[in-house]
Amino acid sequence: MYRRVAIVTDSTACLPPALTDELGITVAQIQVRIGDQLDDESRIPVPALVNAMRGSLSVTTVPPDPGAFYWAYADAGAAGAEAVVSIHVSSRLSGTVDTACNAAKQVRVPVHVVDTGTCGMSLGYAVLAAADAAARGADARKVIGAAMHSFRRGTELIYVDTLEHLKRGGRISPAVAMLGTAVSMKPLLTMSDGQIKPLEKVIGTDRALRRMVDIAAKKAGEDRVDIAVEHFAAEDRAHDVMRRLRKKVPGARKYMLTQVSSAIGAHVGPGAIGVSISPV
C-alpha cells in the first residue's frame, strides 16, 4: 500500500507481526546472542531463551544488522515513499538508533530517525500513532509529531522478579540492583530520561503487581488511553494483571496483551510484566 511516509521500527516495539503487516510497518529485528550463536530475535523460541537464562549460557543483545535498515529504507524509496520515519528504542538502552542513523546516510530517500527514549509498547503505541498519521496522508513532520505526542505522554511500568538480568546487561547500575536483593522485595521500575529507573519496592509478587495496577490506573486518570500488558514467559500473570486493569480503568479505548520481544526478555528475565499507558 502506497504511503507518502514509510514507517520503520525495531522489534522492541513488541507489536504483533499480523498488525505490522496489516499497517505496512517494517520491523528491523534486534539480534540475540546465546552463547556463541547470534540470530534475529524472531527466530529464537522463547522457551530456548528462558532455558539459557536459567542455565549457565551467556545471553546478550545486539542492534539490528545495518543491512536490515539499509534495505528497509531503500525499499521504501523504491516503492515511492517521499520520506521514511524510523522510530526506535531509547538510545540509552541500545545502539539501534546509531545503527539506523548510519544506514540513513547511505540512501537517497530522506530518513528521519526518532529516539523515543522508551521501549516496549510505549514505543509500540508511538509507532502505531505514526502509522495512523501516515495512512491519513500526513507528511513526515506530522508523522513525527504524532509519534512524539504518544511517547512523550506515555508511561511504562515494569515489574521484574529479580534485577539480576538488568544488572548483567548493564541496563541498571549494580548499586540500584542491590536495592532488590532481598528475595521477598520485588522492584517496580519505570522509564525516565531514556533509562530504566527504580520506582518503588514492594514485598511480595502479588502486592507488587497490585501496586503496579494502582499506579497505572492513577496515571490513566480520566484521560482516554490505550493500555497494553506485556510479559515474558508469564502469560497467566499477565492475564491477571489485565483483568485487574479492566476493572480499574474501564474506559480505556483499547487493551492489548502481548509477549515482549526476546531482546527485552533477555534483560528483564522470565516472569517480568510491563504495563504501558498511552494517552490518545
C-alpha angles and dihedrals in degrees: 000000000000118000128176085220124036119212123220128177139158131256095259086078085081093214116159111254092233089058096047090048091050093049096041095243116156114219122202110207121236109223125235124205117205109185103316095334117102124188143146108283092237088066095052114089112229093231090056091051093047091050091050092050092050091047132054100276120117114243121195137156132230130194118257117285108272088236091063090063095040093055094041090056095040092049091050091053092046089052090057103262113156091209143356125229109201112193121193155176118278113290087223089064101038144015090233095108091054091049091050092048092051092051091047090062091061100058133071098225113087110256123196111198114203122200104204096188089225143070142208119038092339083069090038094056090049089053091049091050090051092047091051091052091048091050089055090056100258120161123241094269093055093043090054089047091054091052093047092048087057103045096038091057098037129101128215118198121186133194120191130181089221137005091220096098093049090049093050091051093049093242092126132022122259088243091058091045090057089064089072102040095111108096094226095044110092119194126224113202138186140192114256130161089356093303138098107252136177116264106172142336119229130183111242134009098259093050090047093052092046089051089050090055091049092051091047091051091050091049090050092049112158093326123118103253145169115226129200130186114203128188142178113217090331106100097148091049090049092051089052092051090048091051091053092047093052088057094045097042105029094159099062114132096223137006124201131184117195142155113249119244116273089245090062091040090056089063104036097040134219115320095032121144129195130192121197122194114192120182110221 
